Each structure stands twice: as C-alpha cells, then as structure tokens.
Amino acid sequence: MKQSTAPKKVERVQVGARMEKTLVKVLKALAEYLDLSLGDLLEGITLHALEGKAAFTPKTLGHVKRLRAIYGLDLNARDSHRLVEENRDNE
C-alpha cells in the first residue's frame, strides 16, 4: 500500500511543558540543523516513537552525538521518568 506524501492539515495547540535544560539545547540545535521548528522536530520524534520506528538516520544520530558533547548532555533513555527537578529558587 502506497502512503500519501501530500501535506496533511492539522490543528496545533500550544503546550506548556518543562524539559531538562541541556536536552532542550540539543533539541533546538538539532531542529536548526534539520531546518525544522522545534515543534515540528518534537512532533516527528513522537510520531516515530508511537509507531516503534527510529526517528533519525545514522547521519543525524552522528550529529546528535556531537551536539550532546557540545552541550554536555549526559542523560540517556535509562534516566527517563527518573529525573528530579532541582530547587528552582536559584533561577
């Protein structure tokens, strides 16, 4: 079955979500590298994950590895759902 590549109209909503600081830096840099908005990048990652598919090519994963080093992102999938926010009084 051939899948359509035609644009699909959707209704987007603004979400208020907090994410780990260095993860956001890596995602923003990756979105810029891929010439996407941060929202488009997050939608794509999520849609791929929901179908059990890889979101990135090996080339893009190589770039992600470099961005992780640049921004000091040492979190990985094992850390998900176990992150505890530090005291925000210092902001």
QUIJO-V111720 format. One record per backbone hydrogen bond with DSSP energy under -1.0 kcal/mol. CO is the residue of the C=O (numbers start at 1). NH is the residue of the N-H. Records with the same first field share a line. If there is no record, write none. Layout:
CO->NH / NH
//
This chain:
20->24
21->25
22->26
23->27
24->28
25->29
26->30
27->31
28->32
29->33
30->34
31->36
32->35
37->41
38->42
39->43
40->44
41->45
42->46
43->47
44->48
45->49
46->50
48->53
49->52
57->61
58->62
59->63
60->64
61->65
62->66
63->67
64->68
65->69
66->70
67->71
68->73
76->79
77->80
79->82
88->91
//
